[in-house]
Amino acid sequence: MTNPNDIRGTDDASALRRATDPEANPVIGSAVDDPDLRDTEVDESGPAIESLSRGELLRRRFLRNPSAWIGMIIFAALVLMAIIGPMVYQYGPFERDLRNALTGPSPYHWFGVNENGLDIFARTMQGLRISLVIGVGTAVLTTFLALLVGIVAGYVSHKGKWGAFVDGALVNLINLFLVIPSILLLMLFSPALQQASWLWMIPLLAGFAWMLTARVLRAMTQQLVRTEYVEAARFMGVNPIVTMTRHIIPNIASWIIIDTTLGVSAAILGETGLSFIGFGIQYPQVSLGTVLQDYNISAPYTWIPPAVVLAALVISINLMGEALRDALDPTSGSSRI
Amino acid sequence: MSDPILSVRDLSVSFPSEYGTVHAVQDLSYEVHKGEALAIVGESGSGKSVSSLAVMGLLPRTAAISGEIEMLGHRMFELDDKQLSRLRGNTISMVFQDPLSALTPVYRVGDQIAEVVRIHHPEVSKVRARQRAEELLDAVGIPEPGRRASQYPHEFSGGMRQRAMIAMAIANEPELIIADEPTTALDVTIQAQVMDLLKSAQELIGAATVLITHDMGVVAGFADRVLVMKESRMVELGTVDEIFYSPREKYTQDLLAAVPRVDAGEAGASRSVAGSAMQKIADLGEDRPPREELPTVLEVEDLAKVFPITKGAIVRRKIGEQRAVDGISFDIREGECLALVGESGSGKTTTLMEIMQLRTPQEGTIRIGGKETGALTRKERATLRSDITVVFQDPMASLDPRMPIADIIKEPMRVQGYSKERMEERVDWLLKMVGLLPEHAARFPTEFSGGQRQRVGVARALACDPKLIILDEPTSALDVTVQAGVLAMLADLRARLGVSFLFVSHDLSVVRHISDRIAVMQKGRIVELGDTEEVFTNPQHPYSKELLSAVPIPDPEVARSRRREAIDRKAFEGTSGGFPADREDSQ
């Protein structure tokens, strides 16, 4: 009867039920079906507690937060500007108009022209494009690296001698990357890799940004591995990789989403900083950092527009990230970073 | 009758929440008189704890409270925090559920008790307060109180911590002691000692006591009056004999009927739902062939697991070993239920884990269906995973909150490579089997109550037609009425599907009705193994006897006859006598 290959369907169940007849047995009947003795019913009718699904709840909590709206509106506006701006604007980022060099905003040059005769609006929009791509790309890649290292280290750390060894090796790798003076290495590698493609900036920045996230993910995974549902999966013979993707990642997803969102602004700041000191994005590309590099302190229109765009971008992402965190994890409190 | 010490009138407490207002307590009224013990009984979520926190003034700020609580002429809601603090610990004291988190881990136990004395009696010198702490520890039966007073809470066992909490609670001879599930976290033998101690302490200082509990057995031996609560409202209030012998309300009757009785074999079983369900099923299975002829499902022989105790951070030396499981042997036949009973630390869980690993154990052999687990190939082991499954203790923690229950139940089938249609069909069948509706398959675990979740856990364990299900305390996290339902379902499944159970539990009364055979474990060894009826009627080993006599019996007459004096009166009164200096200040 308990042969694992024996196929039973609902018909068999009802046949079996009829055979042993639990309804005729008042006691089992009452334990299973009696509304008094049965566990509290899942409420079908009222506008009850259960009717709100998790996704709906999250959406409501997120949209209730005014900073979510402000962040989304500013971010959407900046993205639209970055896409449409260079398409409709008459000047390119490297077109020189030396006759108008160092002149303020005008109907032809919306943000003015710098001392090299380059149009600041064109450069800011082009820089915004690059900074956005690098910011998002770096954040996603950082999260991916951190997930890989953190979850593997956390998962294997309880699995006997070899697990502890692998975990130790990965933790030491994290520590190694943490003590390396990353800014020096970035300055060393960045100009060389820029020769190939500006996209190299993404793996380069990500390579020095994943460590702390990985440590946190490792700790979270260690906690989850001890829970009974992961244990249950192990006793069912579920493959460890399936366990990680099906049980562990969904349960830390909220933290990952928050961290990735806030990581975008960190990556943008890192990239613009490097570009500003001349080790980031190089000619023939511009980023917000290189636009800022051409500042002239006595002519505010050369540096205020890109600085405002950069600040607006970072602030809008942080506002969205914090609203997301408040929605996903209401107990964290908005005072904490 | 004298004036009441505590009177609660029309108390209502509600909390605002994301989903609307939650009414935790509604229109609760009761009085407690001097020297009286009132028990508030109810299942989880009935509002019993919230009502007592309201008495202590310990509710969070967000709670909306109405009604009135009067304590010795003070209206509790009109007092500010400072005035309340003067009452707390001096006139009212509280014994909490979890003694580990109720004691501050960074202070010595003696200092914490002395602190309680000195806060309310600043005139007492430090040395005297310290001496008093030792006297109190002595009074509650802690050996070597001098040495123990200078230890930290982690050096105390659970029972000793709860004793220290009681010492703290009676330090200032309060008028009212509130005990919130004081023994829920403790083993049954320790529970019996702590309840005896609490009762003696109450009689000694003549305080009124409010005992909050879900366990009818504990109530029977302790309370003078009983208040039954359900879903934030009072159901019934009466003397202990009225409630137990002639309950008026249906809910009280159900609650009493759902309690499994350790003392009742045949006769009392008719009153207990779970018991009589089991009875019916036992009748069905009367014509089973004798045990020896049935095939063996699981065989454990001389199983041992030793953990080394090491010292030193850099150079680890072994300074000893902990024999968590120390050479145990048992076997389970087809369709049989073996109960593994023991208190915490007896090695039950370690045994389970060793079996579920499906690997060569440290010492001894484990055979499943005649095959030794050490000799399995990877593929055989994967297939065997479907023959032996486990149901965990905590239904909240054992189901992944991010998966709908259909996926949870499908998981083991997916591992075994079932086809999609067959999985769908089986999910429906399994949900029906465990008494849930197939329409609920798309819901998430959080949408179910504890008992329903445990049913999902059982459905998952049944998914691949196992030969043996290991039940790791499957009902200890559930309320009694829910527990009765789950137990009846398990017994029903066993009768109909012919699965074997290895039922691990600390609760003898639960095991009595469901198991065929019982193995009593103590300190990693099986001290007694035999048929259920034999072990219950005629226990051989002294430990089995102790375990049996410690189980609380929900019958006031029986419970009263079993009580013992547990407090040291002389030690409490102290060497200098007449302490605390003056009792007038609190009256």
Boltz contact constraints between the chains, C-beta under 6 A:
constraints:
  - contact:
      token1: [A, 1]
      token2: [B, 498]
      max_distance: 6.0
  - contact:
      token1: [A, 2]
      token2: [B, 465]
      max_distance: 6.0
  - contact:
      token1: [A, 2]
      token2: [B, 467]
      max_distance: 6.0
  - contact:
      token1: [A, 4]
      token2: [B, 386]
      max_distance: 6.0
  - contact:
      token1: [A, 4]
      token2: [B, 464]
      max_distance: 6.0
  - contact:
      token1: [A, 4]
      token2: [B, 465]
      max_distance: 6.0
  - contact:
      token1: [A, 8]
      token2: [B, 429]
      max_distance: 6.0
  - contact:
      token1: [A, 9]
      token2: [B, 425]
      max_distance: 6.0
  - contact:
      token1: [A, 10]
      token2: [B, 428]
      max_distance: 6.0
  - contact:
      token1: [A, 10]
      token2: [B, 429]
      max_distance: 6.0
  - contact:
      token1: [A, 13]
      token2: [B, 429]
      max_distance: 6.0
  - contact:
      token1: [A, 13]
      token2: [B, 432]
      max_distance: 6.0
  - contact:
      token1: [A, 16]
      token2: [B, 496]
      max_distance: 6.0
  - contact:
      token1: [A, 20]
      token2: [B, 496]
      max_distance: 6.0
  - contact:
      token1: [A, 25]
      token2: [B, 280]
      max_distance: 6.0
  - contact:
      token1: [A, 27]
      token2: [B, 276]
      max_distance: 6.0
  - contact:
      token1: [A, 27]
      token2: [B, 277]
      max_distance: 6.0
  - contact:
      token1: [A, 28]
      token2: [B, 277]
      max_distance: 6.0
  - contact:
      token1: [A, 28]
      token2: [B, 488]
      max_distance: 6.0
  - contact:
      token1: [A, 28]
      token2: [B, 492]
      max_distance: 6.0
  - contact:
      token1: [A, 31]
      token2: [B, 485]
      max_distance: 6.0
  - contact:
      token1: [A, 31]
      token2: [B, 488]
      max_distance: 6.0
  - contact:
      token1: [A, 32]
      token2: [B, 435]
      max_distance: 6.0
  - contact:
      token1: [A, 37]
      token2: [B, 481]
      max_distance: 6.0
  - contact:
      token1: [A, 37]
      token2: [B, 485]
      max_distance: 6.0
  - contact:
      token1: [A, 39]
      token2: [B, 449]
      max_distance: 6.0
  - contact:
      token1: [A, 39]
      token2: [B, 451]
      max_distance: 6.0
  - contact:
      token1: [A, 39]
      token2: [B, 452]
      max_distance: 6.0
  - contact:
      token1: [A, 39]
      token2: [B, 482]
      max_distance: 6.0
  - contact:
      token1: [A, 40]
      token2: [B, 449]
      max_distance: 6.0
  - contact:
      token1: [A, 49]
      token2: [B, 19]
      max_distance: 6.0
  - contact:
      token1: [A, 50]
      token2: [B, 447]
      max_distance: 6.0
  - contact:
      token1: [A, 227]
      token2: [B, 397]
      max_distance: 6.0
  - contact:
      token1: [A, 228]
      token2: [B, 392]
      max_distance: 6.0
  - contact:
      token1: [A, 228]
      token2: [B, 397]
      max_distance: 6.0
  - contact:
      token1: [A, 228]
      token2: [B, 398]
      max_distance: 6.0
  - contact:
      token1: [A, 229]
      token2: [B, 398]
      max_distance: 6.0
  - contact:
      token1: [A, 229]
      token2: [B, 399]
      max_distance: 6.0
  - contact:
      token1: [A, 229]
      token2: [B, 400]
      max_distance: 6.0
  - contact:
      token1: [A, 232]
      token2: [B, 398]
      max_distance: 6.0
  - contact:
      token1: [A, 235]
      token2: [B, 356]
      max_distance: 6.0
  - contact:
      token1: [A, 235]
      token2: [B, 390]
      max_distance: 6.0
  - contact:
      token1: [A, 236]
      token2: [B, 385]
      max_distance: 6.0
  - contact:
      token1: [A, 236]
      token2: [B, 412]
      max_distance: 6.0
  - contact:
      token1: [A, 236]
      token2: [B, 415]
      max_distance: 6.0
  - contact:
      token1: [A, 237]
      token2: [B, 382]
      max_distance: 6.0
  - contact:
      token1: [A, 237]
      token2: [B, 385]
      max_distance: 6.0
  - contact:
      token1: [A, 237]
      token2: [B, 415]
      max_distance: 6.0
  - contact:
      token1: [A, 238]
      token2: [B, 415]
      max_distance: 6.0
  - contact:
      token1: [A, 247]
      token2: [B, 400]
      max_distance: 6.0
  - contact:
      token1: [A, 250]
      token2: [B, 402]
      max_distance: 6.0
  - contact:
      token1: [A, 251]
      token2: [B, 402]
      max_distance: 6.0
